[in-house]
Structures are given as structure tokens and as C-alpha cells.
Amino acid sequence: MEYRDDKDRKYYSSDLSKWIDKNCTHEMTSINLDILQYKRSCGRFRFIEYKHSNEGMKTGQAEVLSKISRWNIPELEVYIIYGDYPFDDVKIKRVKDNKVISVNNEQLIKFLNFEIVDLE
């Protein structure tokens, strides 16, 4: 028998995530960030959390992302990307100030390639 059934696979990102939830304190938040990007040529980092356009953000996850966005590391930004495949209409939210921009597929590619470095 598998450790995670179909319902668990939709809720837990991994076997370890389920195990932590079942066995460790709930005074902490464990989140599975979707993407950590690093662009060598400009020395910048991005944490990116992806959500479907109609998907909500859990309170603990929002709190952790907000705290990370306030780390005093100039080369680090935290973003949430809301959209659905094929990503023709996407919203990118910068967590530190809640600034949101709407982008199309081509602009999303430029953002993820660091050709758009920041939300202006």
C-alpha cells in the first residue's frame, strides 16, 4: 500500500510533507516552494510560489513568504505567479509590497528568464 492515496497526493507535495504533518508540531509551517531561481549573470535569486488562477493561499504559507520577502538580501525577491496553462494571461505578485502586474505568455517568459528583472 502506498503512503499517500489520491487525496493525499493533491494535498501533500511529498511523502515527507505528509510525515511532517502527522508527526511534528503544528506550531510551525512547512511549505513546499515551487521554484527557486538563480541567474548567475546578474547574481539574483527568486523564490516563486505558483498558484492556479482560482487557487487560494493558505495563511501559514502567506506568512512565511512575507517573512522571506523581508530578509535583507538585495539580490532576493519573492513572487507568487497566478495563472493557468498555457499561461496567456498571468498575474505576477511581488510579495514584499503586494505589487501585481498582468503579463502574457511572452512577458512571462521574459520575467522567468530575468529579462524583466523587477515589477515596474
C-alpha positions in Angstrom: 0.0 0.0 0.0 1.2 3.5 -0.9 1.9 6.0 1.9 -0.2 8.7 0.1 -3.6 8.0 -1.5 -5.0 10.1 -4.4 -6.5 12.7 -1.9 -3.1 12.9 -0.1 -1.3 13.5 -3.4 -3.4 16.5 -4.1 -2.8 17.9 -0.6 0.8 16.9 0.3 3.7 17.7 -2.1 5.7 14.6 -0.9 5.7 11.7 1.4 7.9 13.8 3.7 5.4 16.6 3.8 2.7 14.2 5.0 5.0 12.6 7.5 5.9 16.0 9.0 2.2 17.0 9.2 1.4 13.8 11.0 4.4 13.6 13.3 5.7 17.1 14.0 4.5 20.1 15.8 1.8 22.3 14.2 3.4 25.4 15.8 5.4 25.6 12.7 4.6 26.0 9.0 6.2 23.7 6.4 5.8 24.9 2.9 6.9 23.5 -0.4 8.1 26.4 -2.6 7.6 25.7 -6.2 10.7 27.4 -7.7 14.0 28.8 -6.6 15.7 30.6 -9.4 19.2 31.9 -9.5 20.6 33.8 -12.5 24.4 33.7 -12.4 25.0 36.7 -14.7 23.1 39.1 -12.5 23.6 37.3 -9.2 19.8 37.5 -8.4 17.6 34.9 -6.6 13.9 34.5 -6.8 11.5 32.3 -4.7 8.4 31.7 -6.7 5.2 30.1 -5.5 2.8 29.1 -8.2 -1.0 29.0 -7.9 -3.8 28.3 -10.4 -5.8 31.5 -11.1 -8.6 30.4 -8.8 -6.4 28.8 -6.1 -6.1 30.5 -2.7 -3.1 31.0 -0.4 -3.0 29.3 3.0 -2.4 31.6 5.9 0.8 29.9 7.1 2.2 29.9 3.6 1.5 33.6 3.1 3.1 34.4 6.4 6.3 32.5 5.5 6.6 34.1 2.1 6.1 37.5 3.6 8.8 36.9 6.1 11.2 35.7 3.4 10.5 38.7 1.3 11.7 40.9 4.2 15.0 39.3 4.6 17.6 42.0 4.0 19.2 40.4 0.9 19.1 42.8 -2.0 19.6 40.0 -4.6 16.5 38.1 -3.4 12.8 38.6 -4.4 9.7 36.6 -3.6 6.9 36.3 -6.1 3.6 34.5 -6.5 2.5 33.6 -10.0 -1.2 33.1 -10.6 -2.3 31.6 -13.9 -3.2 28.5 -15.8 -1.7 26.6 -18.7 -0.9 27.8 -21.4 -0.1 31.0 -19.4 -1.6 33.5 -21.8 -3.0 35.7 -19.0 -0.9 35.6 -15.8 -0.6 37.7 -12.7 2.8 38.2 -11.0 2.7 39.4 -7.4 5.7 40.7 -5.6 5.2 39.7 -2.0 7.2 42.5 -0.2 4.8 45.2 -1.4 1.9 43.2 -3.0 2.5 44.9 -6.4 0.8 42.9 -9.1 1.3 43.0 -12.8 -0.6 41.2 -15.6 1.5 39.6 -18.3 1.0 37.5 -21.4 2.9 34.3 -22.3 5.8 36.2 -23.9 6.2 38.5 -21.0 6.1 35.6 -18.5 9.0 34.0 -20.4 10.9 37.3 -20.2 10.3 37.5 -16.5 11.3 33.9 -15.8 14.5 34.5 -17.9 15.3 37.6 -15.8 14.9 39.8 -18.9 12.3 41.6 -16.8 14.2 41.9 -13.6 11.6 43.6 -11.4 8.0 44.7 -11.5 7.8 48.4 -12.5 
